[in-house]
Amino acid sequence: MTNSAKYLCYLTIYCLILFTLVPLLRVSLPMDTQEAMVWGKYCLWGTTKHPPFSGWLAYDFYRLLFSWDGALYLLSQLCVACGIFYIYKLARNFLDADKAAIAAMLQFGIIYYNFSAVEFNVNVVSVALWPMCAYYFWQAYTKDKLADWLIFGLLAGINILNKYVSSLLFASLAIFAVADKNLWKLMKNMKVYLAVSVALTVIAPHLWWMYSTDFETLNYFASRSGKSSFPIIGHLLYPLKFLLAQILFSAAMLLTYFIFYRKAEKDETVIDKSGKLFITVMAFAPLGLFALTAIISGHSLKSMWGFPCLFMWGTALVYFYPIKSTTKLPIVMAGWVTLFAFAYALQCMLTTSQRFTTDVRGLTANVEHEWHNFTSRPLEYVGSTEWYADMVALYGSHEIKPMVWMEPTSNPWFDAEDFKRKGALVIANDEAEYNRYKQIYGDEITEPRKMTVEFKNYFAKTKVKEILYGFYLPKEKFDAE
């Protein structure tokens, strides 16, 4: 192992430890993380937002580590470490060991590999899956071994089971094959069809689940893409905004390499036509395809959707602008990681946001207590937004099912009739939200009651908020009254 490869290992371990421990300053887990665990617990082959893979990972890992909240921060960093490892392995196909290590190290200058990777969700899982998939595709493409094609097919299926945006990765691989004038050769290769068969086998249960739930997940994707108030401008503004966000999120990496390239001793790389093409396509095609969808549709793009798309940027920089190995670069990248961790720690300590400072166990115990004061029946459902519903489901004293937004159609993994029979605790952020539930269920939901919740930071600054709660009456109780 070269010195640069050793430094990469040390930096990866340092980042893993730092970003597992620093987020423990939070009082409550991020909302996406809580939601993923609930999906893993209740959703077998799909959710109303994403395919199920990230939920399976989250809940099983959480239980494996004895329901410790920090398990999810650790899981996020394991995904990052896995992604870095495969970025290095992929880069080794085009660069020597030192340059490949530098390429992988540079990824820590992108916030997707540190600050933003704290919140375990589908995007963080993609940070691991995309380079894994690209690596085995390149192995299969260049060596044509059956094992590599089968592993690629398996990872392709898992990618789709994690997030549909992975289709952009496969589209980029297809663009590469066309540009490399090998598409027809691939189409005649039976091993390719075996890989496709493996991928289809992996996703088949999810496809059936989507069909049986009227493709609810695709409706979520459409709802997350906002239509522009100025349609013509939106076709240009949204993709430009998205691409500029990716450059901003990579600023530490780009600035660092720019400075080192100016001062370091220049080197050369062996230019391989297919390798050069592959690096170029993988570095820029996924983002380009994202931008193209916005140009055509005029829909906005969430900046964080670019999360997995930058995995080849470090490799592209080192391949096209090579420098000789330097011991200073790992120190600088460790400095960036430390700075990002310090910024996250400050955020945790200074904020009074309920997403960071909610006493989740205390609040859950309080609302459970109110339910038991209201009825002797066991609390089996909680209806609210994702934040409160998932919180009570995770931290309740027994199994409590989260009926998000009080809509059984949006929670198809639960029995709507069972929900009506057993009733639910209802929690709302404000009167408007509570009235929305009342409009759906009428007098079956009691008038709201108020509960005061405090959000306190590490310097005793406190924000006070009143939330509303009430009760969706069990059918027998409502009929009796």
TORVO-273866 format. One record per residue (C-alpha): residue number from 1; chain; residue in three letters; x negated, y, z negated. Coordinates in nm, 2 decimals. Example, Ala and Ser with C-alpha at 12.3 -4.5 7.8 and 13.67 -1.06 7.14 Angstrom:
TORVO-273866
REC|1|A|Ala|-1.23|-0.45|-0.78
REC|2|A|Ser|-1.37|-0.11|-0.71
This chain:
TORVO-273866
REC|1|A|Met|0.00|0.00|0.00
REC|2|A|Thr|-0.14|0.34|0.10
REC|3|A|Asn|-0.17|0.63|-0.14
REC|4|A|Ser|0.12|0.81|0.03
REC|5|A|Ala|0.34|0.51|0.00
REC|6|A|Lys|0.26|0.49|-0.37
REC|7|A|Tyr|0.34|0.86|-0.41
REC|8|A|Leu|0.67|0.79|-0.24
REC|9|A|Cys|0.75|0.51|-0.49
REC|10|A|Tyr|0.66|0.74|-0.78
REC|11|A|Leu|0.87|1.02|-0.64
REC|12|A|Thr|1.17|0.80|-0.58
REC|13|A|Ile|1.16|0.66|-0.94
REC|14|A|Tyr|1.11|1.01|-1.08
REC|15|A|Cys|1.42|1.13|-0.89
REC|16|A|Leu|1.62|0.82|-1.00
REC|17|A|Ile|1.54|0.87|-1.37
REC|18|A|Leu|1.59|1.25|-1.36
REC|19|A|Phe|1.92|1.25|-1.18
REC|20|A|Thr|2.05|0.96|-1.39
REC|21|A|Leu|1.98|1.14|-1.72
REC|22|A|Val|2.05|1.50|-1.64
REC|23|A|Pro|2.41|1.45|-1.54
REC|24|A|Leu|2.47|1.30|-1.89
REC|25|A|Leu|2.49|1.66|-2.00
REC|26|A|Arg|2.84|1.66|-1.84
REC|27|A|Val|3.12|1.58|-2.08
REC|28|A|Ser|3.34|1.42|-1.81
REC|29|A|Leu|3.26|1.22|-1.49
REC|30|A|Pro|3.32|1.39|-1.16
REC|31|A|Met|3.67|1.36|-1.02
REC|32|A|Asp|3.56|1.16|-0.71
REC|33|A|Thr|3.37|0.92|-0.93
REC|34|A|Gln|3.67|0.86|-1.16
REC|35|A|Glu|3.88|0.81|-0.85
REC|36|A|Ala|3.64|0.56|-0.70
REC|37|A|Met|3.65|0.35|-1.02
REC|38|A|Val|4.03|0.35|-1.01
REC|39|A|Trp|4.03|0.24|-0.65
REC|40|A|Gly|3.79|-0.04|-0.74
REC|41|A|Lys|4.02|-0.15|-1.02
REC|42|A|Tyr|4.35|-0.15|-0.83
REC|43|A|Cys|4.30|-0.13|-0.46
REC|44|A|Leu|4.21|-0.46|-0.29
REC|45|A|Trp|4.17|-0.37|0.08
REC|46|A|Gly|4.23|0.00|0.11
REC|47|A|Thr|4.32|0.33|-0.04
REC|48|A|Thr|4.51|0.64|0.08
REC|49|A|Lys|4.19|0.83|0.13
REC|50|A|His|3.91|0.59|0.23
REC|51|A|Pro|3.84|0.22|0.29
REC|52|A|Pro|3.77|0.03|-0.03
REC|53|A|Phe|3.40|-0.05|-0.04
REC|54|A|Ser|3.28|0.24|-0.26
REC|55|A|Gly|3.56|0.17|-0.51
REC|56|A|Trp|3.45|-0.20|-0.54
REC|57|A|Leu|3.09|-0.08|-0.60
REC|58|A|Ala|3.19|0.18|-0.86
REC|59|A|Tyr|3.42|-0.03|-1.07
REC|60|A|Asp|3.21|-0.35|-1.07
REC|61|A|Phe|2.89|-0.16|-1.16
REC|62|A|Tyr|3.07|0.03|-1.43
REC|63|A|Arg|3.20|-0.30|-1.59
REC|64|A|Leu|2.86|-0.46|-1.54
REC|65|A|Leu|2.70|-0.19|-1.76
REC|66|A|Phe|2.97|-0.22|-2.03
REC|67|A|Ser|3.18|0.07|-1.91
REC|68|A|Trp|2.90|0.33|-1.97
REC|69|A|Asp|2.97|0.65|-1.79
REC|70|A|Gly|2.60|0.69|-1.70
REC|71|A|Ala|2.63|0.37|-1.49
REC|72|A|Leu|2.78|0.58|-1.21
REC|73|A|Tyr|2.50|0.83|-1.21
REC|74|A|Leu|2.26|0.54|-1.20
REC|75|A|Leu|2.45|0.38|-0.91
REC|76|A|Ser|2.43|0.70|-0.71
REC|77|A|Gln|2.06|0.72|-0.75
REC|78|A|Leu|2.02|0.35|-0.66
REC|79|A|Cys|2.20|0.43|-0.33
REC|80|A|Val|1.96|0.72|-0.28
REC|81|A|Ala|1.66|0.50|-0.35
REC|82|A|Cys|1.79|0.23|-0.12
REC|83|A|Gly|1.83|0.49|0.15
REC|84|A|Ile|1.48|0.63|0.10
REC|85|A|Phe|1.34|0.27|0.12
REC|86|A|Tyr|1.51|0.20|0.45
REC|87|A|Ile|1.42|0.54|0.59
REC|88|A|Tyr|1.06|0.45|0.52
REC|89|A|Lys|1.10|0.10|0.68
REC|90|A|Leu|1.26|0.25|0.98
REC|91|A|Ala|0.99|0.52|1.02
REC|92|A|Arg|0.72|0.25|1.00
REC|93|A|Asn|0.84|0.14|1.35
REC|94|A|Phe|0.72|0.47|1.49
REC|95|A|Leu|0.46|0.61|1.24
REC|96|A|Asp|0.17|0.47|1.04
REC|97|A|Ala|0.22|0.40|0.67
REC|98|A|Asp|0.11|0.74|0.55
REC|99|A|Lys|0.32|0.94|0.79
REC|100|A|Ala|0.62|0.72|0.73
REC|101|A|Ala|0.59|0.79|0.36
REC|102|A|Ile|0.57|1.16|0.42
REC|103|A|Ala|0.88|1.14|0.64
REC|104|A|Ala|1.07|0.96|0.36
REC|105|A|Met|0.94|1.20|0.10
REC|106|A|Leu|1.07|1.50|0.29
REC|107|A|Gln|1.43|1.37|0.25
REC|108|A|Phe|1.41|1.48|-0.11
REC|109|A|Gly|1.41|1.84|0.02
REC|110|A|Ile|1.77|1.78|0.13
REC|111|A|Ile|2.03|1.84|-0.14
REC|112|A|Tyr|2.22|1.52|-0.03
REC|113|A|Tyr|1.93|1.32|-0.19
REC|114|A|Asn|1.94|1.49|-0.53
REC|115|A|Phe|2.17|1.76|-0.65
REC|116|A|Ser|2.48|1.65|-0.44
REC|117|A|Ala|2.41|1.28|-0.49
REC|118|A|Val|2.51|1.30|-0.86
REC|119|A|Glu|2.88|1.26|-0.78
REC|120|A|Phe|2.92|0.90|-0.67
REC|121|A|Asn|3.16|0.88|-0.37
REC|122|A|Val|3.17|0.74|-0.02
REC|123|A|Asn|2.91|0.99|0.10
REC|124|A|Val|2.65|0.88|-0.15
REC|125|A|Val|2.70|0.52|-0.04
REC|126|A|Ser|2.66|0.63|0.32
REC|127|A|Val|2.31|0.76|0.23
REC|128|A|Ala|2.21|0.40|0.18
REC|129|A|Leu|2.42|0.23|0.45
REC|130|A|Trp|2.33|0.45|0.75
REC|131|A|Pro|1.95|0.40|0.74
REC|132|A|Met|2.00|0.03|0.66
REC|133|A|Cys|2.23|-0.01|0.96
REC|134|A|Ala|2.00|0.19|1.19
REC|135|A|Tyr|1.69|-0.01|1.08
REC|136|A|Tyr|1.85|-0.35|1.16
REC|137|A|Phe|1.99|-0.22|1.49
REC|138|A|Trp|1.63|-0.12|1.59
REC|139|A|Gln|1.50|-0.45|1.48
REC|140|A|Ala|1.76|-0.64|1.68
REC|141|A|Tyr|1.73|-0.41|1.98
REC|142|A|Thr|1.35|-0.45|2.00
REC|143|A|Lys|1.30|-0.81|1.89
REC|144|A|Asp|1.64|-0.96|1.98
REC|145|A|Lys|1.65|-1.20|1.69
REC|146|A|Leu|1.98|-1.35|1.60
REC|147|A|Ala|1.93|-1.29|1.22
REC|148|A|Asp|1.88|-0.92|1.29
REC|149|A|Trp|2.19|-0.89|1.50
REC|150|A|Leu|2.40|-1.07|1.24
REC|151|A|Ile|2.27|-0.85|0.96
REC|152|A|Phe|2.34|-0.54|1.17
REC|153|A|Gly|2.70|-0.67|1.23
REC|154|A|Leu|2.75|-0.73|0.86
REC|155|A|Leu|2.62|-0.38|0.77
REC|156|A|Ala|2.83|-0.23|1.05
REC|157|A|Gly|3.14|-0.38|0.90
REC|158|A|Ile|3.04|-0.26|0.55
REC|159|A|Asn|2.98|0.08|0.68
REC|160|A|Ile|3.33|0.10|0.82
REC|161|A|Leu|3.47|-0.04|0.50
REC|162|A|Asn|3.30|0.25|0.32
REC|163|A|Lys|3.39|0.55|0.55
REC|164|A|Tyr|3.53|0.58|0.90
REC|165|A|Val|3.28|0.85|0.98
REC|166|A|Ser|3.03|0.57|1.03
REC|167|A|Ser|3.19|0.54|1.37
REC|168|A|Leu|2.97|0.84|1.46
REC|169|A|Leu|2.66|0.63|1.38
REC|170|A|Phe|2.77|0.36|1.62
REC|171|A|Ala|2.86|0.61|1.88
REC|172|A|Ser|2.51|0.75|1.85
REC|173|A|Leu|2.36|0.41|1.88
REC|174|A|Ala|2.56|0.36|2.20
REC|175|A|Ile|2.44|0.69|2.33
REC|176|A|Phe|2.08|0.58|2.27
REC|177|A|Ala|2.14|0.25|2.45
REC|178|A|Val|2.29|0.43|2.75
REC|179|A|Ala|2.01|0.69|2.76
REC|180|A|Asp|1.75|0.41|2.73
REC|181|A|Lys|1.92|0.23|3.03
REC|182|A|Asn|1.98|-0.08|2.83
REC|183|A|Leu|2.35|-0.08|2.78
REC|184|A|Trp|2.42|-0.33|3.05
REC|185|A|Lys|2.16|-0.56|2.92
REC|186|A|Leu|2.32|-0.54|2.57
REC|187|A|Met|2.66|-0.61|2.72
REC|188|A|Lys|2.53|-0.94|2.86
REC|189|A|Asn|2.37|-1.04|2.53
REC|190|A|Met|2.57|-1.30|2.34
REC|191|A|Lys|2.40|-1.21|2.02
REC|192|A|Val|2.56|-0.86|2.04
REC|193|A|Tyr|2.90|-1.02|2.06
REC|194|A|Leu|2.82|-1.23|1.75
REC|195|A|Ala|2.73|-0.91|1.57
REC|196|A|Val|3.06|-0.75|1.67
REC|197|A|Ser|3.24|-1.06|1.56
REC|198|A|Val|3.08|-1.04|1.22
REC|199|A|Ala|3.17|-0.67|1.18
REC|200|A|Leu|3.53|-0.74|1.29
REC|201|A|Thr|3.56|-1.03|1.04
REC|202|A|Val|3.44|-0.80|0.76
REC|203|A|Ile|3.70|-0.53|0.84
REC|204|A|Ala|3.99|-0.75|0.95
REC|205|A|Pro|4.16|-0.75|0.60
REC|206|A|His|4.13|-0.37|0.59
REC|207|A|Leu|4.28|-0.34|0.94
REC|208|A|Trp|4.57|-0.55|0.83
REC|209|A|Trp|4.61|-0.34|0.51
REC|210|A|Met|4.62|-0.02|0.72
REC|211|A|Tyr|4.88|-0.17|0.95
REC|212|A|Ser|5.10|-0.27|0.66
REC|213|A|Thr|5.08|0.08|0.50
REC|214|A|Asp|5.15|0.27|0.82
REC|215|A|Phe|4.79|0.39|0.85
REC|216|A|Glu|4.81|0.61|0.54
REC|217|A|Thr|4.43|0.65|0.53
REC|218|A|Leu|4.42|0.83|0.87
REC|219|A|Asn|4.68|1.07|0.75
REC|220|A|Tyr|4.44|1.18|0.47
REC|221|A|Phe|4.16|1.24|0.72
REC|222|A|Ala|4.40|1.46|0.93
REC|223|A|Ser|4.50|1.66|0.62
REC|224|A|Arg|4.14|1.73|0.53
REC|225|A|Ser|4.08|1.90|0.86
REC|226|A|Gly|4.22|2.25|0.84
REC|227|A|Lys|4.36|2.41|1.16
REC|228|A|Ser|4.22|2.76|1.23
REC|229|A|Ser|4.44|3.07|1.19
REC|230|A|Phe|4.26|3.19|1.50
REC|231|A|Pro|4.27|2.89|1.73
REC|232|A|Ile|4.02|3.01|2.00
REC|233|A|Ile|3.77|3.13|1.74
REC|234|A|Gly|3.80|2.81|1.54
REC|235|A|His|3.68|2.60|1.83
REC|236|A|Leu|3.34|2.78|1.80
REC|237|A|Leu|3.33|2.91|1.44
REC|238|A|Tyr|3.40|2.57|1.27
REC|239|A|Pro|3.12|2.37|1.44
REC|240|A|Leu|2.88|2.66|1.40
REC|241|A|Lys|2.96|2.69|1.03
REC|242|A|Phe|2.92|2.31|0.98
REC|243|A|Leu|2.58|2.30|1.16
REC|244|A|Leu|2.45|2.60|0.97
REC|245|A|Ala|2.55|2.44|0.64
REC|246|A|Gln|2.34|2.14|0.72
REC|247|A|Ile|2.04|2.36|0.79
REC|248|A|Leu|2.10|2.54|0.46
REC|249|A|Phe|2.12|2.22|0.27
REC|250|A|Ser|1.79|2.11|0.43
REC|251|A|Ala|1.62|2.44|0.37
REC|252|A|Ala|1.37|2.31|0.11
REC|253|A|Met|1.26|2.03|0.34
REC|254|A|Leu|1.23|2.26|0.64
REC|255|A|Leu|1.05|2.54|0.46
REC|256|A|Thr|0.81|2.29|0.29
REC|257|A|Tyr|0.71|2.12|0.61
REC|258|A|Phe|0.68|2.45|0.80
REC|259|A|Ile|0.43|2.57|0.55
REC|260|A|Phe|0.23|2.25|0.54
REC|261|A|Tyr|0.23|2.22|0.92
REC|262|A|Arg|0.08|2.57|0.95
REC|263|A|Lys|-0.20|2.49|0.70
REC|264|A|Ala|-0.27|2.12|0.72
REC|265|A|Glu|-0.49|1.94|0.96
REC|266|A|Lys|-0.29|1.84|1.27
REC|267|A|Asp|-0.27|1.48|1.38
REC|268|A|Glu|-0.13|1.28|1.67
REC|269|A|Thr|0.13|1.01|1.70
REC|270|A|Val|0.15|0.74|1.96
REC|271|A|Ile|0.44|0.84|2.19
REC|272|A|Asp|0.66|0.55|2.27
REC|273|A|Lys|0.94|0.64|2.51
REC|274|A|Ser|1.22|0.43|2.35
REC|275|A|Gly|1.10|0.53|2.00
REC|276|A|Lys|1.10|0.90|2.08
REC|277|A|Leu|1.45|0.87|2.23
REC|278|A|Phe|1.58|0.67|1.93
REC|279|A|Ile|1.44|0.93|1.68
REC|280|A|Thr|1.59|1.22|1.88
REC|281|A|Val|1.93|1.06|1.92
REC|282|A|Met|1.95|0.95|1.56
REC|283|A|Ala|1.84|1.29|1.43
REC|284|A|Phe|2.08|1.50|1.62
REC|285|A|Ala|2.36|1.30|1.79
REC|286|A|Pro|2.57|1.23|1.47
REC|287|A|Leu|2.58|1.60|1.39
REC|288|A|Gly|2.64|1.69|1.75
REC|289|A|Leu|2.93|1.45|1.77
REC|290|A|Phe|3.08|1.60|1.45
REC|291|A|Ala|3.05|1.95|1.61
REC|292|A|Leu|3.20|1.82|1.93
REC|293|A|Thr|3.51|1.70|1.76
REC|294|A|Ala|3.56|2.05|1.61
REC|295|A|Ile|3.49|2.22|1.94
REC|296|A|Ile|3.76|2.01|2.11
REC|297|A|Ser|4.02|2.00|1.83
REC|298|A|Gly|3.96|2.34|1.67
REC|299|A|His|3.98|2.18|1.33
REC|300|A|Ser|3.75|2.27|1.04
REC|301|A|Leu|3.48|2.04|0.91
REC|302|A|Lys|3.39|1.99|0.55
REC|303|A|Ser|3.02|2.07|0.50
REC|304|A|Met|2.97|1.75|0.29
REC|305|A|Trp|3.08|1.53|0.58
REC|306|A|Gly|2.73|1.58|0.71
REC|307|A|Phe|2.60|1.39|0.41
REC|308|A|Pro|2.47|1.07|0.59
REC|309|A|Cys|2.38|1.24|0.92
REC|310|A|Leu|2.04|1.38|0.82
REC|311|A|Phe|1.86|1.05|0.74
REC|312|A|Met|1.62|1.09|1.04
REC|313|A|Trp|1.53|1.45|1.00
REC|314|A|Gly|1.21|1.38|0.80
REC|315|A|Thr|1.10|1.12|1.05
REC|316|A|Ala|1.17|1.35|1.34
REC|317|A|Leu|0.96|1.63|1.18
REC|318|A|Val|0.66|1.41|1.12
REC|319|A|Tyr|0.69|1.23|1.46
REC|320|A|Phe|0.70|1.55|1.67
REC|321|A|Tyr|0.49|1.77|1.45
REC|322|A|Pro|0.24|1.52|1.28
REC|323|A|Ile|0.00|1.62|1.01
REC|324|A|Lys|-0.26|1.42|0.83
REC|325|A|Ser|-0.18|1.28|0.49
REC|326|A|Thr|-0.21|1.53|0.20
REC|327|A|Thr|-0.18|1.47|-0.18
REC|328|A|Lys|-0.02|1.81|-0.22
REC|329|A|Leu|0.31|1.73|-0.05
REC|330|A|Pro|0.43|1.47|-0.31
REC|331|A|Ile|0.36|1.73|-0.58
REC|332|A|Val|0.56|2.00|-0.39
REC|333|A|Met|0.85|1.76|-0.33
REC|334|A|Ala|0.85|1.66|-0.70
REC|335|A|Gly|0.87|2.03|-0.77
REC|336|A|Trp|1.18|2.06|-0.56
REC|337|A|Val|1.34|1.76|-0.73
REC|338|A|Thr|1.26|1.91|-1.07
REC|339|A|Leu|1.41|2.25|-0.96
REC|340|A|Phe|1.73|2.09|-0.83
REC|341|A|Ala|1.76|1.89|-1.16
REC|342|A|Phe|1.70|2.21|-1.36
REC|343|A|Ala|1.97|2.39|-1.16
REC|344|A|Tyr|2.21|2.10|-1.22
REC|345|A|Ala|2.13|2.10|-1.59
REC|346|A|Leu|2.20|2.48|-1.61
REC|347|A|Gln|2.53|2.42|-1.44
REC|348|A|Cys|2.63|2.15|-1.69
REC|349|A|Met|2.53|2.37|-1.99
REC|350|A|Leu|2.68|2.70|-1.87
REC|351|A|Thr|3.01|2.61|-1.71
REC|352|A|Thr|3.34|2.59|-1.88
REC|353|A|Ser|3.50|2.42|-1.58
REC|354|A|Gln|3.74|2.14|-1.68
REC|355|A|Arg|3.57|1.92|-1.42
REC|356|A|Phe|3.26|1.93|-1.64
REC|357|A|Thr|3.37|1.99|-1.99
REC|358|A|Thr|3.70|1.80|-2.05
REC|359|A|Asp|3.69|1.58|-2.35
REC|360|A|Val|3.84|1.29|-2.15
REC|361|A|Arg|3.86|1.05|-2.44
REC|362|A|Gly|4.01|1.30|-2.68
REC|363|A|Leu|4.26|1.43|-2.43
REC|364|A|Thr|4.37|1.08|-2.33
REC|365|A|Ala|4.42|0.98|-2.69
REC|366|A|Asn|4.63|1.29|-2.75
REC|367|A|Val|4.87|1.23|-2.45
REC|368|A|Glu|4.89|0.86|-2.55
REC|369|A|His|4.99|0.97|-2.90
REC|370|A|Glu|5.26|1.20|-2.76
REC|371|A|Trp|5.40|0.91|-2.55
REC|372|A|His|5.42|0.68|-2.86
REC|373|A|Asn|5.60|0.96|-3.05
REC|374|A|Phe|5.85|0.98|-2.77
REC|375|A|Thr|5.92|0.61|-2.73
REC|376|A|Ser|5.83|0.27|-2.87
REC|377|A|Arg|5.78|0.13|-2.52
REC|378|A|Pro|5.42|0.07|-2.41
REC|379|A|Leu|5.27|0.34|-2.18
REC|380|A|Glu|5.21|0.16|-1.85
REC|381|A|Tyr|5.20|0.45|-1.60
REC|382|A|Val|5.07|0.80|-1.59
REC|383|A|Gly|5.18|1.04|-1.31
REC|384|A|Ser|4.97|1.35|-1.23
REC|385|A|Thr|4.70|1.48|-1.00
REC|386|A|Glu|4.40|1.26|-0.93
REC|387|A|Trp|4.21|1.43|-1.22
REC|388|A|Tyr|4.45|1.36|-1.50
REC|389|A|Ala|4.60|1.04|-1.37
REC|390|A|Asp|4.27|0.87|-1.31
REC|391|A|Met|4.13|1.00|-1.64
REC|392|A|Val|4.41|0.85|-1.85
REC|393|A|Ala|4.39|0.52|-1.65
REC|394|A|Leu|4.01|0.49|-1.72
REC|395|A|Tyr|4.00|0.60|-2.08
REC|396|A|Gly|4.34|0.48|-2.21
REC|397|A|Ser|4.35|0.24|-2.50
REC|398|A|His|4.49|-0.03|-2.27
REC|399|A|Glu|4.57|-0.07|-1.90
REC|400|A|Ile|4.76|0.23|-1.77
REC|401|A|Lys|4.83|0.26|-1.40
REC|402|A|Pro|4.77|0.60|-1.23
REC|403|A|Met|5.07|0.71|-1.01
REC|404|A|Val|4.90|1.00|-0.83
REC|405|A|Trp|5.13|1.29|-0.76
REC|406|A|Met|5.42|1.08|-0.89
REC|407|A|Glu|5.47|0.94|-0.53
REC|408|A|Pro|5.50|0.55|-0.51
REC|409|A|Thr|5.46|0.58|-0.13
REC|410|A|Ser|5.11|0.73|-0.18
REC|411|A|Asn|5.02|0.46|-0.42
REC|412|A|Pro|5.11|0.14|-0.23
REC|413|A|Trp|4.91|-0.09|-0.46
REC|414|A|Phe|5.18|-0.04|-0.73
REC|415|A|Asp|5.53|-0.17|-0.74
REC|416|A|Ala|5.77|0.12|-0.70
REC|417|A|Glu|6.05|-0.07|-0.88
REC|418|A|Asp|5.83|-0.15|-1.17
REC|419|A|Phe|5.74|0.22|-1.20
REC|420|A|Lys|6.10|0.31|-1.22
REC|421|A|Arg|6.18|0.04|-1.48
REC|422|A|Lys|5.89|0.13|-1.71
REC|423|A|Gly|5.87|0.51|-1.67
REC|424|A|Ala|5.56|0.72|-1.70
REC|425|A|Leu|5.38|1.00|-1.89
REC|426|A|Val|5.38|1.31|-1.67
REC|427|A|Ile|5.10|1.56|-1.68
REC|428|A|Ala|5.08|1.89|-1.48
REC|429|A|Asn|4.83|2.17|-1.45
REC|430|A|Asp|5.10|2.43|-1.44
REC|431|A|Glu|5.47|2.50|-1.42
REC|432|A|Ala|5.48|2.49|-1.04
REC|433|A|Glu|5.33|2.14|-1.03
REC|434|A|Tyr|5.57|2.02|-1.30
REC|435|A|Asn|5.87|2.17|-1.12
REC|436|A|Arg|5.75|1.98|-0.81
REC|437|A|Tyr|5.79|1.65|-1.00
REC|438|A|Lys|6.13|1.77|-1.13
REC|439|A|Gln|6.25|1.84|-0.78
REC|440|A|Ile|6.17|1.48|-0.68
REC|441|A|Tyr|6.31|1.31|-0.99
REC|442|A|Gly|6.56|1.56|-1.14
REC|443|A|Asp|6.68|1.49|-1.49
REC|444|A|Glu|6.49|1.16|-1.50
REC|445|A|Ile|6.19|1.38|-1.61
REC|446|A|Thr|6.22|1.56|-1.94
REC|447|A|Glu|6.17|1.93|-1.98
REC|448|A|Pro|5.80|2.01|-2.00
REC|449|A|Arg|5.61|2.04|-2.33
REC|450|A|Lys|5.28|2.24|-2.37
REC|451|A|Met|4.95|2.11|-2.49
REC|452|A|Thr|4.65|2.34|-2.54
REC|453|A|Val|4.31|2.21|-2.40
REC|454|A|Glu|3.97|2.37|-2.47
REC|455|A|Phe|3.68|2.37|-2.24
REC|456|A|Lys|3.36|2.45|-2.42
REC|457|A|Asn|3.00|2.48|-2.29
REC|458|A|Tyr|2.67|2.43|-2.47
REC|459|A|Phe|2.66|2.79|-2.58
REC|460|A|Ala|3.00|2.78|-2.75
REC|461|A|Lys|3.17|2.98|-2.47
REC|462|A|Thr|3.53|2.85|-2.46
REC|463|A|Lys|3.80|2.86|-2.21
REC|464|A|Val|4.15|2.77|-2.32
REC|465|A|Lys|4.42|2.63|-2.09
REC|466|A|Glu|4.77|2.51|-2.14
REC|467|A|Ile|4.87|2.20|-1.96
REC|468|A|Leu|5.23|2.07|-1.94
REC|469|A|Tyr|5.34|1.72|-2.01
REC|470|A|Gly|5.66|1.53|-2.02
REC|471|A|Phe|5.82|1.19|-1.96
REC|472|A|Tyr|5.96|1.01|-1.66
REC|473|A|Leu|6.23|0.82|-1.85
REC|474|A|Pro|6.23|0.44|-1.82
REC|475|A|Lys|6.54|0.33|-1.62
REC|476|A|Glu|6.71|0.16|-1.92
REC|477|A|Lys|6.65|0.46|-2.14
REC|478|A|Phe|6.78|0.71|-1.87
REC|479|A|Asp|7.09|0.49|-1.81
REC|480|A|Ala|7.16|0.48|-2.18
REC|481|A|Glu|7.14|0.86|-2.21
